[in-house]
Amino acid sequence: IRDVQCREQLSQIVKGNVYTVVDPVVLLGRSALLQRQKSIELGKKPYIFCYFLGNKAVHRKKAIEYAEQNALAIKAVVNCGFDFKADKDLQKYAIWDVDPNQFIFCIQNAKFVFTDSFHATVISILLHKDFVVFEKDNNRPTQNIRIKEFLSLAGLDERWEMPINQLTNIDIRKWNAADERINVARQKSFDYLMEALK
């Protein structure tokens, strides 16, 4: 299982040991992500990339405000339908028909990533992209557990809900430390999975 909190709950249910492994995207790692990325036309102007799964319009507004303050374009993958009214402000910046490999490319070439998504957070960290991650839904706090656990693993807890007037670039020492910590967890997961598959 991927989550520590869920591991503890599941362990009680099955009355046995449950092992935590990293997400499959982490198992792939940075080089595999870069090999898989597929280019998409995004224009020449530097941009922020937005990808939100929750329905909190305030996060979209913060992203737009940051882009305006820093003279950056906005590229976004948005949700459609009446359930996602929060994405209305981002629809004019939407890139449509983005496949998973183009999604990687969008993050890799962004100046900054604004998200509430676990996988967008993981990819940003693996690719060393400056990012801020927001709470997905405050009425379902369990939605945020995986993100917070991964931020903690990477030593990047401060990127959670960081105010936009405090957004800074993550320095190379922080990235190197994150890589080391993630690689340790990644190797442990590989070792466990290979042993379990024997």
Summary of the structure (lengths in Angstrom):
residues: 198
radius of gyration: 17.4
end to end distance: 18.3
largest distance: 55.9
contacts: 561
relative contact order: 0.16
helix: 57%
strand: 10%
